[in-house]
């Protein structure tokens, strides 16, 4: 995952409604939840929810599947794991900062 993809995904999660939706879907598990279930649980108006879901689909945080007349939203766990991996990949790798150089 490159820097730009990570920035776009984190920007979408920076919205409180989208973050709530994503957390709800992660709790729902690999089967996801229908748009109606999300709307009922979070109390987000249908048109607003549709907008937020479309943005999350666009950056790959979730996918949508149509089951008969029901749209099911499923979190993209691989994408989530890639985001977390990107943020952690250089953890404690050691970077000398101005603060570090003042100690000597």
KEKOL-609277 format. One record per residue: chain; residue in one letter; x, y, z of N, C-alpha, C, CB in turn; residue number from 1. Coordinates in steps of 0.02 Angstrom, whole numbers, plus 50000, padded with zeros to 5 digits. Atoms other than C-alpha are relative to their C-alpha. Glycine has a CB too. Layout:
N
{r A A {X Y Z} {X Y Z} {X Y Z} {X Y Z} NUM},
...
This chain:
104
{r A X {50043 49942 50000} {50000 50000 50000} {50045 50061 50000} {49951 50000 50062} 1},
{r A X {49957 49941 50004} {50074 50167 49951} {49972 50057 50044} {50006 50024 49928} 2},
{r A X {50014 49943 49957} {50074 50331 50046} {49933 50034 49982} {50057 50051 49996} 3},
{r A X {50060 49967 50023} {49935 50408 49941} {49937 49960 50016} {50003 50013 49924} 4},
{r A X {50057 50043 49984} {49817 50259 49963} {49984 50002 50074} {50014 49927 49978} 5},
{r A X {50010 49997 49928} {49843 50263 50150} {49969 50067 50019} {50068 49990 50037} 6},
{r A X {50026 49934 49985} {49812 50450 50157} {49926 50006 49981} {50040 50055 49964} 7},
{r A X {50070 49997 50021} {49649 50433 50059} {49955 49959 50046} {49993 49975 49928} 8},
{r A X {50040 50043 49956} {49587 50290 50168} {49992 50032 50069} {50032 49931 50007} 9},
{r A X {50004 49969 49934} {49629 50379 50330} {49958 50063 49999} {50070 50016 50026} 10},
{r A X {50043 49941 50007} {49546 50538 50266} {49927 49981 50003} {50016 50038 49934} 11},
{r A X {50070 50022 49999} {49385 50442 50238} {49980 49978 50071} {49989 49943 49950} 12},
{r A X {50015 50021 49931} {49395 50367 50413} {50002 50059 50048} {50049 49947 50022} 13},
{r A X {49997 49940 49958} {49425 50543 50480} {49932 50033 50009} {50047 50049 49969} 14},
{r A X {50068 49975 49992} {49238 50577 50462} {49966 49957 50053} {49961 50000 49933} 15},
{r A X {50029 50038 49944} {49142 50527 50619} {49946 49950 49977} {49971 50047 50051} 16},
{r A X {50051 50047 50025} {48996 50449 50522} {50033 49940 49967} {49953 50035 49951} 17},
{r A X {49968 50056 50035} {49111 50345 50411} {50038 49956 50049} {50047 50026 49946} 18},
{r A X {49965 50040 49950} {49215 50292 50560} {49950 49956 50038} {50039 50046 50049} 19},
{r A X {50052 50039 49965} {49056 50237 50650} {49976 49942 49956} {49941 50045 50019} 20},
{r A X {50022 50052 50047} {48998 50140 50496} {50053 49946 49995} {49986 50030 49931} 21},
{r A X {49947 50049 50007} {49167 50056 50476} {50006 49957 50062} {50066 50035 49984} 22},
{r A X {49995 50038 49937} {49176 50006 50659} {49940 49953 50007} {50003 50048 50060} 23},
{r A X {50060 50042 49998} {48997 49939 50649} {50010 49939 49955} {49938 50040 49979} 24},
{r A X {49990 50056 50047} {49043 49834 50497} {50053 49952 50024} {50018 50027 49931} 25},
{r A X {49948 50044 49973} {49201 49768 50578} {49970 49956 50055} {50060 50042 50027} 26},
{r A X {50034 50039 49948} {49095 49714 50727} {49954 49948 49970} {49960 50047 50047} 27},
{r A X {50046 50047 50033} {48972 49632 50607} {50036 49938 49974} {49963 50035 49943} 28},
{r A X {49961 50057 50022} {49111 49520 50544} {50003 49993 49924} {49973 49938 50029} 29},
{r A X {49987 50013 50071} {49150 49443 50376} {49936 49998 49957} {50037 49936 49992} 30},
{r A X {50062 50000 50038} {48967 49430 50325} {49973 50070 49989} {49947 49958 50036} 31},
{r A X {50021 49931 50008} {48945 49618 50343} {49930 50013 50026} {50003 50019 49928} 32},
{r A X {50067 49981 49979} {48778 49705 50367} {49966 50035 49942} {50002 50045 50063} 33},
{r A X {50037 49966 50053} {48641 49770 50255} {49999 50076 50013} {49928 49973 49996} 34},
{r A X {50004 49928 49993} {48623 49955 50222} {49945 50018 50050} {49985 50034 49930} 35},
{r A X {50055 49988 49953} {48458 49949 50317} {50021 49988 50072} {49941 49956 49983} 36},
{r A X {49976 50015 49932} {48542 49870 50469} {50046 50055 50025} {50036 49933 50002} 37},
{r A X {49954 49946 49981} {48677 50003 50468} {49960 50063 50016} {50051 50015 49942} 38},
{r A X {50041 49940 49991} {48549 50142 50451} {49962 49997 50066} {49951 50008 49942} 39},
{r A X {50039 50009 49939} {48442 50073 50592} {50045 50006 50062} {49964 49932 50000} 40},
{r A X {49955 50001 49942} {48589 50045 50710} {50031 50068 50014} {50055 49949 49989} 41},
{r A X {49963 49937 49991} {48674 50213 50680} {49957 50062 49993} {50056 50003 49951} 42},
{r A X {50045 49943 50006} {48525 50324 50641} {50022 50052 49949} {49992 50032 50066} 43},
{r A X {49977 49954 50053} {48603 50400 50485} {49948 50000 49945} {50071 49978 49972} 44},
{r A X {50050 49998 50054} {48478 50461 50354} {50025 49963 49937} {49984 50073 49982} 45},
{r A X {49983 50043 50058} {48473 50351 50197} {50044 50035 49949} {49936 49977 49966} 46},
{r A X {49960 49966 50051} {48540 50482 50076} {50070 50016 50025} {49965 50065 49978} 47},
{r A X {49934 49985 49970} {48681 50530 50193} {50041 49936 50004} {49992 50032 50070} 48},
{r A X {49966 50064 49994} {48725 50348 50225} {50025 49977 49932} {49954 49947 50031} 49},
{r A X {49980 50020 50068} {48729 50312 50038} {50063 50037 49978} {49943 50014 49951} 50},
{r A X {49941 49959 50016} {48854 50454 50014} {50062 49974 50036} {49987 50075 50019} 51},
{r A X {49943 50024 49960} {48966 50391 50154} {50023 49931 49976} {49982 49997 50074} 52},
{r A X {49981 50067 50024} {48961 50211 50092} {50036 50004 49933} {49937 49956 49993} 53},
{r A X {49968 49993 50066} {49005 50264 49914} {50073 50023 50008} {49961 50050 49957} 54},
{r A X {49932 49976 49989} {49158 50357 49978} {50045 49944 50028} {50000 50059 50048} 55},
{r A X {49961 50055 49971} {49214 50206 50078} {50014 49945 49949} {49964 49970 50060} 56},
{r A X {49990 50049 50054} {49191 50090 49929} {50055 50025 49954} {49934 49988 49961} 57},
{r A X {49952 49970 50047} {49292 50210 49820} {50073 49990 50021} {49985 50074 49992} 58},
{r A X {49931 50008 49977} {49448 50195 49929} {50016 49929 50022} {50013 50047 50058} 59},
{r A X {49986 50071 49985} {49429 50008 49961} {49991 49979 50072} {50067 49984 49979} 60},
{r A X {50011 50020 49930} {49378 50009 50144} {49945 49947 50007} {49983 50061 50042} 61},
{r A X {50055 50049 50000} {49219 49911 50108} {49983 49981 49929} {49937 50029 50037} 62},
{r A X {50028 50018 50064} {49136 49820 49966} {49925 49989 50010} {50035 49936 49969} 63},
{r A X {50071 50011 49996} {48953 49802 49927} {49980 49942 49954} {49961 50063 49981} 64},
{r A X {50027 50055 50039} {48862 49647 49867} {49924 50004 50001} {50024 49931 50028} 65},
{r A X {50073 50000 50004} {48684 49637 49807} {49975 49929 50010} {49976 50030 49932} 66},
{r A X {50031 50064 49985} {48585 49493 49882} {49925 50011 49991} {50017 49974 50073} 67},
{r A X {50070 49988 50018} {48415 49494 49797} {49988 50075 49998} {49952 49965 50051} 68},
{r A X {50013 49927 50000} {48349 49669 49839} {50037 50035 50056} {49926 50013 50007} 69},
{r A X {49964 49973 49943} {48466 49695 49986} {50073 50012 49982} {49995 49952 50060} 70},
{r A X {49929 49985 50010} {48636 49780 49977} {50035 49988 50066} {50011 50074 49975} 71},
{r A X {49961 50017 49941} {48760 49708 50100} {50069 50032 49994} {50007 49922 50008} 72},
{r A X {49934 49967 49997} {48916 49805 50151} {50046 49956 50041} {49994 50072 50031} 73},
{r A X {49952 50046 49968} {49069 49703 50197} {50067 50037 50007} {50008 49935 49957} 74},
{r A X {49935 49967 49991} {49228 49772 50274} {50055 49962 49963} {50017 50005 50074} 75},
{r A X {49943 50030 50034} {49386 49741 50174} {50057 49993 50051} {50022 50044 49938} 76},
{r A X {49951 50011 49947} {49492 49666 50311} {50072 50003 49974} {49988 49933 50034} 77},
{r A X {49933 49997 50028} {49643 49648 50197} {50023 50073 49994} {50003 49966 49931} 78},
{r A X {49984 49928 50006} {49637 49836 50165} {50015 50028 50070} {49941 50039 49967} 79},
{r A X {49989 49977 49931} {49623 49869 50353} {50068 49976 50025} {49944 49975 50045} 80},
{r A X {49936 50027 49978} {49771 49755 50387} {50058 50035 49966} {50003 49925 49986} 81},
{r A X {49948 49963 50037} {49872 49845 50253} {50010 50070 50030} {49982 50006 49926} 82},
{r A X {49995 49934 49968} {49832 50013 50334} {50039 49995 50065} {49930 50030 50013} 83},
{r A X {49966 50008 49936} {49886 49952 50504} {50073 49983 49989} {49966 49944 50042} 84},
{r A X {49931 50019 50016} {50042 49872 50430} {50041 50060 49978} {50002 49947 49947} 85},
{r A X {49965 49941 50024} {50089 50034 50342} {50018 50045 50060} {49956 50039 49950} 86},
{r A X {49988 49956 49943} {50072 50131 50505} {50052 49971 50048} {49935 50013 50037} 87},
{r A X {49955 50032 49953} {50174 50004 50602} {50067 49978 49969} {49967 49940 50029} 88},
{r A X {49943 50033 50032} {50304 49952 50474} {50069 50026 50021} {49994 50006 49927} 89},
{r A X {49935 49974 49979} {50442 50065 50537} {50001 50018 50073} {50018 50061 49958} 90},
{r A X {50004 49986 49929} {50395 50065 50719} {50067 49987 50034} {49945 49956 50033} 91},
{r A X {49939 50005 49960} {50545 50096 50830} {50063 49987 49957} {49993 49945 50051} 92},
{r A X {49944 50011 50045} {50662 50092 50678} {50059 50046 50017} {49979 50010 49928} 93},
{r A X {49948 49954 49979} {50758 50236 50752} {50011 50056 49950} {50065 49963 50009} 94},
{r A X {49990 49939 50039} {50760 50411 50683} {50028 50051 50048} {49934 50025 49965} 95},
{r A X {49972 49950 49956} {50873 50541 50758} {49962 50064 49991} {50075 50010 49987} 96},
{r A X {50037 49937 50001} {50773 50695 50803} {50041 50054 50033} {49931 49992 50036} 97},
{r A X {49966 49944 49967} {50826 50866 50862} {50002 49988 50075} {49964 50068 49984} 98},
{r A X {50004 50014 49928} {50770 50815 51036} {50054 49949 50020} {49930 49974 50018} 99},
{r A X {49949 50050 49986} {50886 50662 51030} {50070 50031 50001} {49997 49944 49949} 100},
{r A X {49933 49972 50006} {51037 50764 50978} {50015 50049 50057} {50009 50035 49933} 101},
{r A X {49989 49954 49945} {51012 50885 51123} {50022 49963 50063} {49937 50039 50015} 102},
{r A X {49980 50039 49940} {51046 50744 51248} {50075 49992 50005} {49968 49932 49999} 103},
{r A X {49928 50015 49999} {51228 50729 51200} {50041 50063 50004} {50021 49961 49939} 104},
